[in-house]
Amino acid sequence: MNKVSLVLAFLLSSSSFADEGMWLFNDLPNEYLRDRYSFKADDAWVKRLMQASVRLNSGGSGSFVSSDGLVLTNHHVASDTLHKLSTADRNLIEEGFLARSHEQELKAPDLEINQLVEIIDVTEKVAAAVTPAMSPEHAVTARRAVIAEIEKDSLDRTGLRSDVVTLFGGAQYHLYRYKKYTDVRLVWAPETSIAFFGGDADNFEYPRYCMDATILRVYEQGKPAKIENFLPWSDTEIDEHELVFVSGHPGRTQRIFTVEALKYLRDHRLPYVLDYLRRKEVLMQQFGLRGKEESRRAQDELFGIQNSRKAYGGMLAGLQDPKTMQEKVRRQQRVLEAVRSKQPEAAAAWETIARLQQQRVEILDQTSGFRSRLYDLAETLVLMAAEDKKPNSERLPELRVSNRDSLLQDLLSTAPIYNDLEQVKLTDELMRLAERRGGDDPLVVEILDGKRPDVRAAELVFGTKVGDLETRKQFVEVGAPLIDKSEDPMILLARAMQGEYQRLRKIRDELDEQEKQAYTQITEASLAAGSTSKYPDATFTLRLAIGTIKGYSQNGVEVPAWTKMEGIFDYAAKHAGQEDYELPESWQRAAAAIPRATPMNFVCTADIIGGNSGSPVVNRAGELVGLIFDGNIQSLTADYIYTSDQARAVSVSAAAIRVALEKIYGAPFLADQLGR
């Protein structure tokens, strides 16, 4: 075992404070669970929960909840699929959906579900490929090559999706092997008005009354998949303070970040992102005001933008809270004092991180592409054609052989593309390019080709064939010979942006590499200083969080852990006349049949973040008792620091989902499949 592995073995064996932690499934805090909760997670319990938990390529989590392939996730996680399956005559997001037979289940155009099968530590092999004498450029190439080799070898030997994951900022690397399901079908979704009850005003708030749930099914060889490890279902209300677990895929945290890195986020990165999101929010709102169909086309993207805007706003507020930064400064100073006394040379790693943040500021507002589906497709086709000329070990990570199937799943999607919306989006992107670089900038002049941004965008959108599936298939099959001679305007635009793309990609890759090396040194130095870091930052890979059902106090008011289904009717009446609080007709019709005391939503202290949406909440027996769909506003500082004072993970109760299926949506046949 090398030095880094020894370091991390010690770090991961340390006990946690409170219930903090997004724990690796191959290194759970067993001593802490035993000592604090008298709980033992045996091998069978861990295996079932790990293999019952899934990841969706649309950006969230889920779980197998039946032996015949049912997958439970959030409505807002599945909304991308609902949007792509909708038409002007059938708005599944608004109206909801229920398949009463396998034949009625709707196939998602490009959804991929990943089931984690195995985790292997490959730290030594990756670490050995990079030497201290290498320049950042050569280190990027060497690390990229060895990771590509590991992934391809794993794929060739197992047939499983194989991803090498960076942990502890680069101090450890694990190979994650997944079984992929690409035939995924929609089974049930409620109406948005109940899935997102309370709208933007209640988003990241609590108490809540939401049925943010959707059920999918995975198929193999045209039949519902046979699933060995799925979660039993529990309709029993859990007592407050009882132990629960959240098994999901938190997207990204920055708890390892130094104070200078957090200041970069606070003062530069997050304000920049928020300005961008506010601009796009207005753009999509204005497009939606054109008419009912335009509103439908913009709906899913607008929701995503609004959700991100509120989330990033909460993150920024957390960093702008002096207490947050003071605590991070205190912790860092404590470590640095010990480091300087024992390993003075290691303190340079913190200085390196500080220096790199200034370089990030310099390129923050520089762009190498445009946020448009048609442009994204063209850019991917151009990049793929260029990268395919190289050995696999030298390709960009997303274009390696190990990622090809997932890439083609997206490229060859049958999801509709709306040219009117594409024109609006591309117009705004071209305007932003001109605003940032100036109208006389050579790249701006070349891209606009003597035309106004709106005119040029229309020319590009309505002149391209990239939106045609058969055309994309040709580009994929023929590759560079066809791409290189193509006169398609969107392909030409992507080719014109390649110089800028390669320039900025090189800068960012080298900055990332230098940060990896610095954070590896920080990890080692923190051990020597007696630091108690225990788990790696989130990486959109499977983690286990631990918590208890627990209310909290806010502004002198006690917030209960549970809401009840009866409360939603009073809540709706209280907000009468406000569109976001109008109950759908299905709930109004079934009001008398609903067991009013059924738990609706609940909160727990589990350590979650974006990406955990759709995660199952299980009890000691490994039974599903809830479905994560949000965190409260106080939890948004979890990107940087965990606290259990007020921060809570918010879930739909399993009992409420069953009641909804049986009493409201007329689907007892589906409810009967849950947990079986």
ABEGO torsion letter per residue (X at the ends): XBAAAAAAAAAAABBBBEABEBBBAABBBAAAAAAAAGBBBBAAAAAAAAAABBBBAAGBBBBBABAAGBBBBBAAAAAAAAAAABBAABBAAAAEBBBABAAABBBBAABBBBBBABBBBAAAAAAAABBAABBAAAAAAAAAAAAAAAAAAAAAAAGBBBBBBBBGGGABBBBBBBBBBABBBBABBBBAAAAABGEAAABGBOBBBBBBBBBBBBBBGGBBBBBABBBBBBABBBBBGBBBBBBBBBABBAAABBAAAAAAAAAAAAAAAAAAAAAAAAAAAAAAAAEAAAAAAAAAAAAAAAAAAAAAAAAAAAAABAAAAAAAAAAAAAAAAAAAAABAAAAAAAAAAAAAAAAAAAAAABBABBBBAAAAAAAAAAAAAAAAABBAAABBAAABAAAAAAAAAAAABABBBBAAAAAAAAAAAAAAAAAAAEAABAAAAAAAGGBBAAAAAAAAAAABAAABAAAAAAAAAAEAAAAAABABAAAAAAAAAAAAAAAAAAAAAAAAAAAAAAAAAAAAAAAAAGBABABBBBAGBBBBBBBBBBBBBBGGBBBBABBBAAAAAAAAAAABGBAAABBBAAAAAAAAABBAABBABBBBABBBBBGABGBBBBBAAGBBABBBABBBAAAAAAAABBBAAABBBBBBBAAAAAAAAAAAAGBAAAAAABGX
